[in-house]
Amino acid sequence: MTVDLTRNNLTGQIPFQVGDMSKLIVFRLGGNGLAGVIPFTSGNLSRLQRLSMASNELEEGIPHDLSRLMSLTHLYLGVNSLSGTVPPSLYNLSSLIEFAITENNLSGNFLANMRRFSLPQLRKLGIALNQFTGIIPETLSNISGLELLDLGPNHLAGQAPDNLGVLKDLQWLNLQNNNLGRGMSGDLNFLNSLTNISSFRLLSFSVNNFGGVLPNSIVNLSTHMQELYFEDNKIFGSIPEEIGNLINLTTFNVAENDLTGVIPNSISKLQSLRQLDLSWNRLSGQLPSSLGNLSLLYYLNMSHNDFEGTIPTSLRNCHKMEILVLDNNKLNGGLPGNFIGQMNQLRSLYIQQNLLTGSFPVDVGELKNLNELIVSDNKLSGVIPAELELQNLSALLSLNLSFNYLEGEVPSVGVFKNRIRISVMGNKNLCGGIRQLLLPACSDILSGKNGKGKHLSIRIIIVISIIGVSCLAFILASIFLYGRKKTLMKSSSRASLVYDYLRVSYQELLKATDGFSSSNLISMGSFGSICKGILGQGERPIAVKVLNLQQHGAAKSFMAECK
């Protein structure tokens, strides 16, 4: 008899009367909202072969009465709030094929009891997302038909057994988020035995304490291998050159280790790769152009390494790319033309904290799915492209252009209307935008530039005045040498000179030339410009030369003219 009440929105408690259904063979209650405890009377169902109470809200412990279900082949109690330890008597269920108690609050040294008992028929064992402690016993290899072993996250410690390779049918091994390893060489020796398993699909030992060199033996793992997760350990060395042997690999994650060296060229052979994460290591060299051969790639993370050189244009061939993370490297040069716009599925682009130069790419306006664009802390210049204002970027939630050399007016439409979504700080020549950005008005920027020129003009006029007075003194002294007989001539000459070298204030010159307006410009040379003006109420026409002392050789040219 079968009772299947899966996903029926049931609530309340499981009645103890279920133990009266003696002919029950399959009993499924998964995916409901049942609370309370697992009835101990369930142990009366002597014919029961399949029992599923997963994905409910069951509490307290697993009743030891379940060990009386000697015909039981499948037991699913995962995704509840069960607590306490697992009754050791459950290991007497010699017919058990699949046993899953994942995602509960179970604790104790569960695996230690496997040394005394045997589950010869077991194919799948899942105890992840609990609070189990202890070590992984070598006797686990006695379950020779094991296909799936899911042990993490938990609090397991010690070393991974070196004899796991005898599990010839193993396809799925998850050790992640434990305390395995000593952070020393030899921690990864168990990988050598795993090369004997031809049916391997997934191997994960992320977020542990494994140390030592990443062994070359990983390139000899099964060619059926699809997912490798080694991130957040203490692994050093380089990525093996022949990593391209794993031709069916879809995910390769070795982030947050201490790997060095360059990315092997053979990585281009991983034509099935969809996720590649090499971030937070000390990898160096250039990003290989062969990355563009990975046409199925949708997640690429190379951040926080020492990569240099330019971003390879070949990445535009990765049309399925959704998340591209290249920040915190030493990448330089400009963003390749017609590069970003080709990735029409791109949702997130992180290229901040590099040495990128040139103008901001205008083809970003073609990315209608873009949610995040972070390009801060580079050396990008020019204006913010109008394409960023387009309505087809309505999906854009975060835009960070800060600490570059951008200039000009910040738009006030599109994503730029929302202060929370954008950052443009650290670009000294930006202006305008919404009020909350606290940027100067563009008119103030322009007048500031003029003001800077005015201060420069003041310095030049002072220099001209000093040199003029010096010339005047020299001439007067020469006249005096003619003697007293030339007194009248001297006075006349002196009056003439005083008239020729009028004392003129900066404010008078500013007024006469209308603020050195470009409309009064007469000519412009390599060292400065000449403006015309009308001086005072006498409407005396004048010409004022304004030197650009920041131009090399300007001061020397001025001195030459005075001679």
C-alpha positions as CSV (number, residue, x, y, z in Angstrom):
1,M,0.0,0.0,0.0
2,T,1.2,3.5,-0.8
3,V,0.3,6.8,0.9
4,D,1.7,9.8,-1.0
5,L,0.7,13.2,0.5
6,T,3.7,15.1,-0.8
7,R,3.3,18.9,-1.1
8,N,-0.3,19.1,0.0
9,N,0.1,22.1,2.4
10,L,-0.6,19.8,5.4
11,T,-0.1,21.3,8.9
12,G,-0.4,20.0,12.4
13,Q,1.2,16.9,13.8
14,I,1.6,13.4,12.4
15,P,-0.9,11.3,14.3
16,F,0.5,8.3,16.3
17,Q,-2.2,6.2,14.6
18,V,0.0,5.9,11.5
19,G,1.6,2.9,13.2
20,D,-1.6,1.0,12.7
21,M,-1.2,0.9,8.9
22,S,0.6,-2.4,8.9
23,K,0.4,-3.0,5.2
24,L,2.0,0.3,4.3
25,I,5.0,0.0,1.9
26,V,5.5,3.6,0.7
27,F,4.7,6.6,3.0
28,R,5.5,10.1,1.7
29,L,4.7,13.2,3.7
30,G,7.5,15.5,2.3
31,G,7.1,19.1,1.4
32,N,4.4,20.1,3.9
33,G,4.2,22.1,7.0
34,L,3.9,19.3,9.5
35,A,5.3,20.0,13.0
36,G,5.8,18.1,16.2
37,V,7.8,14.9,16.4
38,I,8.2,11.8,14.4
39,P,5.8,9.3,15.9
40,F,7.6,6.3,17.6
41,T,4.8,4.2,16.3
42,S,6.3,4.5,12.8
43,G,8.5,1.6,13.9
44,N,5.5,-0.7,13.7
45,L,5.3,-0.4,9.9
46,S,7.2,-3.7,9.4
47,R,6.6,-3.8,5.6
48,L,7.6,-0.2,5.0
49,Q,10.3,0.3,2.3
50,R,10.2,4.0,1.7
51,L,9.7,6.7,4.3
52,S,9.9,10.4,3.5
53,M,9.2,13.2,6.0
54,A,11.6,15.7,4.5
55,S,11.0,19.4,4.2
56,N,8.6,19.9,7.1
57,E,9.0,21.4,10.6
58,L,9.5,18.3,12.6
59,E,11.4,18.7,15.9
60,E,13.2,16.8,18.6
61,G,15.1,13.6,17.9
62,I,15.0,10.6,15.5
63,P,13.2,7.8,17.4
64,H,15.3,4.7,17.7
65,D,12.1,2.7,16.9
66,L,12.9,3.3,13.2
67,S,15.7,0.7,13.5
68,R,12.9,-2.0,13.5
69,L,12.0,-1.2,9.9
70,M,14.2,-4.0,8.5
71,S,12.7,-3.7,5.0
72,L,13.4,0.0,4.8
73,T,15.4,1.0,1.7
74,H,14.9,4.8,1.5
75,L,14.8,7.1,4.5
76,Y,14.5,10.9,4.0
77,L,14.3,13.1,7.0
78,G,16.2,16.1,5.7
79,V,15.2,19.8,5.9
80,N,13.5,19.8,9.3
81,S,14.5,21.0,12.8
82,L,15.5,17.6,14.2
83,S,18.0,17.7,17.0
84,G,20.0,15.4,19.2
85,T,22.1,12.4,18.0
86,V,21.4,9.8,15.4
87,P,20.4,6.5,17.1
88,P,23.3,4.0,16.5
89,S,20.8,1.3,16.0
90,L,19.9,2.8,12.6
91,Y,23.1,1.2,11.3
92,N,21.4,-2.2,11.6
93,L,19.2,-1.3,8.6
94,S,21.1,-3.5,6.3
95,S,18.6,-3.0,3.4
96,L,19.0,0.8,3.4
97,I,20.0,2.2,0.0
98,E,19.5,5.9,0.5
99,F,19.7,7.8,3.8
100,A,19.3,11.6,4.0
101,I,19.2,13.7,7.2
102,T,20.6,16.9,5.7
103,E,19.8,20.3,7.0
104,N,18.7,19.7,10.6
105,N,20.3,20.5,14.0
106,L,21.7,17.0,14.6
107,S,25.0,16.6,16.4
108,G,27.4,14.1,17.9
109,N,30.0,11.9,16.4
110,F,27.8,10.3,13.9
111,L,30.3,8.7,11.6
112,A,32.3,7.1,14.4
113,N,29.5,4.5,14.9
114,M,30.1,3.3,11.3
115,R,33.2,1.5,12.5
116,R,31.0,-1.0,14.3
117,F,28.1,-1.4,11.8
118,S,27.8,-2.0,8.1
119,L,25.4,-0.7,5.5
120,P,26.3,-2.9,2.6
121,Q,23.5,-1.7,0.3
122,L,23.9,2.0,0.9
123,R,24.3,4.1,-2.3
124,K,23.6,7.6,-1.1
125,L,24.5,9.1,2.3
126,G,23.7,12.8,3.1
127,I,24.4,14.3,6.5
128,A,25.3,17.8,5.4
129,L,24.2,21.0,7.1
130,N,24.2,19.7,10.6
131,Q,26.5,20.0,13.6
132,F,28.3,16.7,13.4
133,T,31.8,16.4,14.8
134,G,34.6,13.8,14.8
135,I,36.6,12.4,11.9
136,I,35.8,10.6,8.6
137,P,36.5,7.0,9.4
138,E,38.5,4.9,7.0
139,T,35.9,2.2,7.4
140,L,33.6,4.3,5.3
141,S,35.4,2.6,2.4
142,N,33.6,-0.6,3.4
143,I,30.4,0.7,1.8
144,S,31.7,-0.3,-1.6
145,G,28.7,0.7,-3.6
146,L,28.5,4.3,-2.4
147,E,27.7,6.7,-5.2
148,L,27.0,9.9,-3.2
149,L,28.7,11.1,-0.1
150,D,27.6,14.5,1.2
151,L,29.4,15.4,4.5
152,G,29.4,19.1,4.5
153,P,28.9,21.6,6.0
154,N,29.5,20.2,9.5
155,H,32.3,20.3,12.1
156,L,34.3,17.3,10.9
157,A,38.1,17.4,11.5
158,G,41.2,15.4,10.8
159,Q,42.4,14.2,7.5
160,A,40.4,12.9,4.5
161,P,41.0,9.1,4.3
162,D,43.5,8.0,1.6
163,N,41.4,5.0,0.7
164,L,38.4,6.7,-0.7
165,G,39.5,5.6,-4.1
166,V,38.2,2.1,-3.5
167,L,34.7,3.5,-3.8
168,K,34.6,2.7,-7.6
169,D,31.0,3.9,-8.1
170,L,31.4,7.2,-6.3
171,Q,30.1,10.1,-8.4
172,W,29.5,12.8,-5.8
173,L,31.9,13.7,-2.9
174,N,31.2,16.8,-0.9
175,L,33.5,17.6,2.1
176,Q,33.0,21.4,2.0
177,N,32.7,23.7,5.1
178,N,34.4,21.5,7.7
179,N,37.6,21.7,9.6
180,L,39.5,19.0,7.6
181,G,43.2,19.3,7.0
182,R,46.1,20.7,9.0
183,G,47.1,23.5,6.6
184,M,50.2,21.5,5.7
185,S,51.8,19.5,2.9
186,G,50.3,16.1,2.6
187,D,46.7,17.2,3.3
188,L,45.7,16.5,-0.3
189,N,47.2,13.1,-0.7
190,F,43.7,11.6,-0.7
191,L,43.3,13.1,-4.2
192,N,45.8,10.6,-5.7
193,S,43.5,7.7,-4.9
194,L,40.5,9.4,-6.4
195,T,42.0,9.1,-9.9
196,N,40.9,5.4,-9.8
197,I,37.2,6.4,-9.9
198,S,36.0,6.6,-13.4
199,S,32.5,7.8,-12.8
200,F,33.3,11.0,-10.8
201,R,31.0,14.0,-11.4
202,L,31.5,16.3,-8.5
203,L,34.3,16.9,-6.0
204,S,34.2,19.7,-3.4
205,F,36.4,20.3,-0.4
206,S,35.9,24.1,-0.2
207,V,36.2,26.1,3.0
208,N,38.4,23.7,5.0
209,N,42.0,23.8,6.2
210,F,43.7,21.8,3.5
211,G,47.3,22.9,2.7
212,G,50.1,21.8,0.5
213,V,50.7,22.0,-3.3
214,L,47.7,21.4,-5.6
215,P,48.8,18.0,-6.9
216,N,49.2,17.4,-10.6
217,S,47.1,14.2,-10.1
218,I,43.9,16.2,-10.4
219,V,44.3,16.3,-14.2
220,N,44.0,12.5,-14.1
221,L,40.6,12.6,-12.4
222,S,37.7,11.1,-14.4
223,T,37.0,12.8,-17.7
224,H,33.4,12.7,-16.6
225,M,34.2,15.2,-13.9
226,Q,31.9,18.2,-14.1
227,E,32.5,20.3,-11.0
228,L,35.6,21.0,-8.9
229,Y,35.4,23.2,-5.8
230,F,38.7,23.8,-3.9
231,E,38.2,27.4,-2.8
232,D,39.1,28.9,0.6
233,N,41.8,26.6,1.8
234,K,45.6,27.0,2.2
235,I,46.7,25.5,-1.1
236,F,49.7,26.8,-2.9
237,G,51.7,26.0,-6.1
238,S,50.3,26.5,-9.6
239,I,47.4,25.3,-11.6
240,P,48.5,22.1,-13.4
241,E,49.4,22.7,-17.0
242,E,47.2,19.8,-18.2
243,I,44.0,20.9,-16.5
244,G,42.5,20.9,-20.0
245,N,42.3,17.1,-19.7
246,L,39.1,17.5,-17.8
247,I,37.2,18.2,-21.0
248,N,33.7,17.9,-19.4
249,L,34.3,20.3,-16.6
250,T,31.6,22.9,-16.2
251,T,32.8,24.5,-12.9
252,F,36.3,25.1,-11.7
253,N,36.7,27.1,-8.5
254,V,40.1,27.4,-6.7
255,A,39.5,30.9,-5.3
256,E,40.9,32.2,-2.0
257,N,44.1,30.1,-1.8
258,D,47.7,31.0,-2.4
259,L,48.2,29.8,-5.9
260,T,50.9,31.5,-8.1
261,G,52.1,31.3,-11.7
262,V,50.1,31.9,-14.8
263,I,46.8,30.5,-16.2
264,P,47.6,27.4,-18.3
265,N,46.9,27.6,-22.0
266,S,45.2,24.3,-21.9
267,I,42.3,25.9,-20.1
268,S,41.0,26.7,-23.5
269,K,40.2,23.0,-24.0
270,L,37.5,23.2,-21.3
271,Q,34.8,23.9,-23.9
272,S,32.0,23.0,-21.5
273,L,33.1,25.4,-18.8
274,R,30.4,27.7,-17.4
275,Q,31.9,28.9,-14.2
276,L,35.6,29.8,-13.6
277,D,36.7,31.4,-10.4
278,L,40.5,32.0,-9.8
279,S,40.0,35.0,-7.5
280,W,41.9,35.9,-4.4
281,N,45.2,34.2,-5.2
282,R,48.6,35.5,-6.4
283,L,48.3,34.5,-10.0
284,S,50.2,36.7,-12.5
285,G,50.9,37.3,-16.1
286,Q,48.4,38.2,-18.7
287,L,44.8,37.0,-19.1
288,P,45.2,34.5,-22.0
289,S,43.3,35.3,-25.2
290,S,42.2,31.7,-25.3
291,L,39.6,32.5,-22.6
292,G,37.5,33.7,-25.5
293,N,37.2,30.1,-26.7
294,L,35.1,29.3,-23.6
295,S,31.9,30.2,-25.4
296,L,29.6,28.8,-22.7
297,L,31.1,30.7,-19.9
298,Y,28.7,32.8,-17.9
299,Y,30.7,33.5,-14.7
300,L,34.3,34.6,-14.8
301,N,36.1,35.8,-11.7
302,M,39.8,36.8,-11.8
303,S,39.7,39.4,-9.1
304,H,42.4,40.1,-6.5
305,N,45.4,38.7,-8.3
306,D,48.4,40.2,-10.0
307,F,47.3,40.0,-13.6
308,E,48.6,42.7,-15.9
309,G,48.4,43.7,-19.5
310,T,45.2,44.5,-21.4
311,I,41.8,42.8,-21.2
312,P,41.8,40.3,-24.1
313,T,39.3,41.4,-26.9
314,S,38.5,37.7,-27.4
315,L,36.3,37.8,-24.3
316,R,33.6,39.4,-26.4
317,N,33.1,35.9,-27.9
318,C,31.7,34.8,-24.6
319,H,28.2,35.8,-25.5
320,K,26.6,34.0,-22.6
321,M,28.7,35.9,-20.0
322,E,26.5,37.2,-17.2
323,I,29.0,38.1,-14.5
324,L,32.5,39.3,-15.3
325,V,34.8,40.2,-12.3
326,L,38.3,41.5,-13.1
327,D,38.8,44.0,-10.3
328,N,41.9,44.5,-8.1
329,N,44.6,43.6,-10.6
330,K,47.1,45.5,-12.6
331,L,45.3,45.5,-15.9
332,N,46.1,48.5,-18.1
333,G,45.3,50.0,-21.4
334,G,41.8,50.9,-22.6
335,L,38.7,48.8,-22.7
336,P,38.7,47.1,-26.1
337,G,36.4,48.6,-28.7
338,N,33.2,46.8,-29.3
339,F,34.0,44.6,-26.3
340,I,31.3,45.1,-23.6
341,G,28.5,45.5,-26.0
342,Q,29.0,42.0,-27.5
343,M,28.1,40.4,-24.1
344,N,24.4,41.2,-24.3
345,Q,23.6,38.9,-21.4
346,L,25.9,40.7,-19.0
347,R,24.4,41.5,-15.6
348,S,27.4,42.5,-13.6
349,L,30.8,44.0,-14.6
350,Y,33.5,44.7,-12.0
351,I,36.7,46.2,-13.3
352,Q,37.6,48.6,-10.4
353,Q,41.0,49.1,-8.9
354,N,43.1,48.5,-12.0
355,L,45.2,50.8,-14.2
356,L,42.7,51.1,-17.1
357,T,42.9,54.3,-19.2
358,G,41.1,55.9,-22.1
359,S,37.5,56.9,-22.5
360,F,34.5,55.2,-21.1
361,P,33.1,52.6,-23.6
362,V,29.9,53.9,-25.3
363,D,28.7,50.4,-26.2
364,V,27.7,49.8,-22.6
365,G,24.4,51.4,-23.7
366,E,23.6,48.1,-25.5
367,L,23.6,46.1,-22.2
368,K,19.8,46.1,-21.5
369,N,20.3,43.4,-18.7
370,L,23.1,45.2,-16.9
371,N,22.5,45.5,-13.1
372,E,25.9,46.5,-11.8
373,L,28.7,48.5,-13.4
374,I,31.7,49.1,-11.2
375,V,34.7,50.9,-12.8
376,S,36.0,53.0,-9.9
377,D,39.7,53.6,-9.1
378,N,41.1,53.5,-12.6
379,K,42.5,56.2,-14.9
380,L,39.5,56.5,-17.2
381,S,39.1,60.0,-18.7
382,G,36.7,61.9,-20.9
383,V,33.0,62.5,-20.4
384,I,30.4,60.2,-19.2
385,P,28.9,58.8,-22.3
386,A,25.3,59.7,-23.1
387,E,24.6,56.0,-23.7
388,L,24.5,55.6,-19.9
389,E,21.3,57.7,-19.9
390,L,19.4,55.5,-22.2
391,Q,16.1,54.0,-21.1
392,N,17.3,50.5,-22.2
393,L,19.6,50.5,-19.2
394,S,16.6,50.6,-16.9
395,A,17.8,47.4,-15.2
396,L,21.0,49.2,-13.9
397,L,20.9,49.2,-10.1
398,S,24.5,50.2,-9.2
399,L,26.9,52.5,-11.1
400,N,30.3,53.4,-9.6
401,L,32.5,55.7,-11.6
402,S,34.4,57.2,-8.7
403,F,38.1,58.1,-8.6
404,N,38.9,58.3,-12.2
405,Y,39.6,61.4,-14.4
406,L,36.2,61.9,-15.9
407,E,35.1,65.4,-16.7
408,G,32.1,67.4,-17.9
409,E,28.5,67.3,-16.9
410,V,26.9,64.5,-14.9
411,P,23.5,63.5,-16.4
412,S,20.4,63.9,-14.3
413,V,18.3,61.3,-16.0
414,G,18.1,57.5,-16.0
415,V,20.1,55.8,-13.2
416,F,21.7,59.2,-12.5
417,K,18.4,60.3,-10.9
418,N,19.0,58.1,-7.9
419,R,21.8,59.1,-5.5
420,I,21.8,55.6,-3.9
421,R,22.6,53.9,-7.1
422,I,25.5,55.9,-8.3
423,S,28.9,57.2,-7.1
424,V,31.0,59.7,-9.0
425,M,33.2,61.0,-6.2
426,G,36.9,61.6,-6.8
427,N,36.5,62.9,-10.4
428,K,37.6,66.5,-9.8
429,N,36.3,67.9,-13.1
430,L,32.8,66.6,-13.0
431,C,29.9,69.0,-12.5
432,G,26.2,69.2,-12.5
433,G,24.0,66.2,-11.8
434,I,21.3,65.9,-9.2
435,R,21.7,68.1,-6.1
436,Q,22.4,65.2,-3.7
437,L,25.7,64.5,-5.5
438,L,27.0,67.9,-4.1
439,L,28.9,68.6,-7.3
440,P,29.6,72.2,-8.3
441,A,27.5,73.7,-11.0
442,C,29.1,73.5,-14.4
443,S,29.1,77.3,-14.6
444,D,31.2,77.4,-11.4
445,I,33.7,75.0,-12.9
446,L,34.1,77.3,-15.9
447,S,34.4,80.5,-13.8
448,G,36.9,78.6,-11.6
449,K,39.0,78.0,-14.6
450,N,38.8,81.7,-15.6
451,G,39.6,82.6,-12.0
452,K,42.7,80.5,-12.2
453,G,43.7,82.3,-15.3
454,K,43.0,85.6,-13.6
455,H,45.4,84.8,-10.8
456,L,48.0,83.9,-13.4
457,S,47.3,87.2,-15.2
458,I,47.9,89.1,-12.0
459,R,51.3,87.5,-11.5
460,I,52.2,88.4,-15.1
461,I,51.1,92.0,-14.8
462,I,53.1,92.3,-11.6
463,V,56.2,91.0,-13.4
464,I,55.6,93.4,-16.3
465,S,55.3,96.3,-13.9
466,I,58.5,95.5,-12.1
467,I,60.4,95.1,-15.3
468,G,58.8,98.3,-16.7
469,V,59.9,100.3,-13.6
470,S,63.4,98.9,-13.9
471,C,63.6,100.0,-17.5
472,L,62.4,103.4,-16.6
473,A,65.0,103.8,-13.9
474,F,67.7,102.9,-16.3
475,I,66.6,105.4,-18.9
476,L,66.4,108.2,-16.2
477,A,69.9,107.5,-15.0
478,S,71.2,107.7,-18.6
479,I,69.5,111.1,-19.1
480,F,71.0,112.4,-15.9
481,L,74.5,111.8,-17.2
482,Y,74.0,114.4,-19.9
483,G,74.4,117.0,-17.2
484,R,72.4,119.9,-15.9
485,K,72.2,121.5,-19.3
486,K,69.7,118.8,-20.3
487,T,67.5,119.4,-17.3
488,L,64.6,120.6,-19.3
489,M,65.0,117.7,-21.8
490,K,65.3,115.3,-18.9
491,S,62.1,116.6,-17.4
492,S,60.3,116.4,-20.7
493,S,61.7,112.9,-21.3
494,R,60.8,111.8,-17.8
495,A,57.2,113.1,-18.2
496,S,57.0,111.3,-21.5
497,L,58.2,108.1,-19.9
498,V,55.8,108.4,-17.1
499,Y,53.0,108.9,-19.6
500,D,54.2,105.8,-21.6
501,Y,54.3,103.6,-18.6
502,L,51.0,104.2,-16.9
503,R,50.3,102.6,-13.6
504,V,47.3,100.4,-14.3
505,S,45.6,98.2,-11.7
506,Y,44.5,94.7,-12.4
507,Q,40.9,95.7,-11.9
508,E,41.2,98.4,-14.6
509,L,42.7,95.8,-17.1
510,L,40.0,93.3,-16.2
511,K,37.3,95.9,-16.9
512,A,39.0,97.2,-20.0
513,T,39.1,93.7,-21.6
514,D,35.8,92.5,-20.3
515,G,37.4,89.9,-18.1
516,F,39.9,89.0,-20.8
517,S,36.9,87.8,-22.8
518,S,37.6,85.7,-25.9
519,S,35.6,88.2,-27.9
520,N,38.5,90.7,-27.3
521,L,41.1,88.2,-28.4
522,I,43.5,89.7,-31.0
523,S,45.9,86.8,-31.4
524,M,47.2,83.7,-29.7
525,G,50.7,82.4,-29.7
526,S,52.6,79.5,-28.3
527,F,53.3,81.3,-25.0
528,G,50.1,83.3,-24.5
529,S,47.5,85.6,-26.0
530,I,46.8,89.3,-26.7
531,C,43.5,90.9,-25.8
532,K,42.3,94.4,-26.9
533,G,40.5,96.7,-24.6
534,I,39.4,100.3,-23.8
535,L,41.1,101.8,-20.8
536,G,39.2,104.3,-18.5
537,Q,36.9,107.1,-19.3
538,G,39.3,108.5,-21.8
539,E,38.5,105.5,-23.9
540,R,42.2,104.9,-24.5
541,P,42.6,101.7,-26.7
542,I,45.1,99.2,-25.2
543,A,46.5,95.8,-26.0
544,V,47.3,93.4,-23.1
545,K,49.5,90.4,-23.5
546,V,48.7,87.5,-21.1
547,L,51.4,84.9,-20.8
548,N,50.8,81.3,-19.9
549,L,53.7,80.7,-17.5
550,Q,52.8,77.0,-17.3
551,Q,54.0,76.7,-20.9
552,H,57.7,75.9,-21.0
553,G,59.8,78.8,-22.2
554,A,57.1,81.5,-21.7
555,A,59.0,83.4,-19.0
556,K,62.2,83.4,-21.1
557,S,60.3,84.7,-24.1
558,F,58.9,87.5,-22.0
559,M,62.4,88.6,-20.8
560,A,63.7,88.6,-24.3
561,E,60.9,90.9,-25.4
562,C,61.7,93.3,-22.6
563,K,65.3,93.7,-23.9
